[in-house]
């Protein structure tokens, strides 16, 4: 015996379909909400985290005011707005590294390196170096921090370098070609091991100060990977008060605690002992620590 199908009203049918659909959705896993920039930053990944770390470094640097002695007067030196280098050094467990300079024109009068150890986020490690050829000091948070010190950076002629070109672009090419003839190495832990340093191809900073005798200048670095160790200044110079011909000269700064050696065309032209024999708050080279907790209080005041 057959039975007639029981008619289902349209409204009732629609309700049944909706109920089945909602039940299926409830039983399936839900997609996570989109990740916000803040969430990415908290996880420590991506460019947002890097930018935060860079801003943190800049806040530390902002508290430092460098002064140079000109005659009998101490003059405040403007900080170069952008950092000269960002780097990390996984071989020595350092990261968040940056290099900063002070100087409105001509060669920077001071360089500061700032980085952290990957296992210690409570402190910044800094090294600061007087590269002015003059007497320099610095304040931090308004108080004297880096005491008066005489620069150890001494200009020397580059042997056989030839004469600087008459045009700026030509001189810039010459600076780069001369930089390629410098090599360096260092001795550092463990076991006073020897490390060959790598010269970064591009100048970290280019400058000029014709009134001060600098026709063209470039700051190059010899690094452990990208970690700056020897800071090499090469300059095309001409004394504006004399008739002497223009010539290429170089001078050196350090941002490393290692024993340093620099060669030009295979001949050693600079060497310096480990930084612990040179470092101090009244010396042209100084390595120390900033406590990030104290820095936060300093920035609020």
ZIZI-V69040 format. One record per helix or strand of 3 or more residues. SS is the DSSP state (a for helix, b for strand). FROM is the first residue (numbers start at 1). TO is the last residue. If there is no record, write none. Layout:
# ZIZI-V69040
ss:SS from:FROM to:TO
ss:SS from:FROM to:TO
This chain:
# ZIZI-V69040
ss:a from:10 to:27
ss:a from:37 to:42
ss:a from:46 to:62
ss:b from:64 to:70
ss:b from:73 to:77
ss:b from:85 to:89
ss:a from:90 to:92
ss:b from:94 to:102
ss:b from:110 to:117
ss:b from:120 to:130
ss:b from:135 to:140
ss:b from:143 to:150
ss:a from:168 to:179
ss:b from:182 to:188
ss:b from:193 to:196
ss:b from:205 to:209
ss:a from:210 to:212
ss:b from:214 to:224
ss:b from:227 to:237
ss:b from:247 to:254
ss:b from:259 to:264
ss:b from:267 to:272
ss:a from:275 to:277
ss:b from:285 to:291
ss:a from:292 to:300
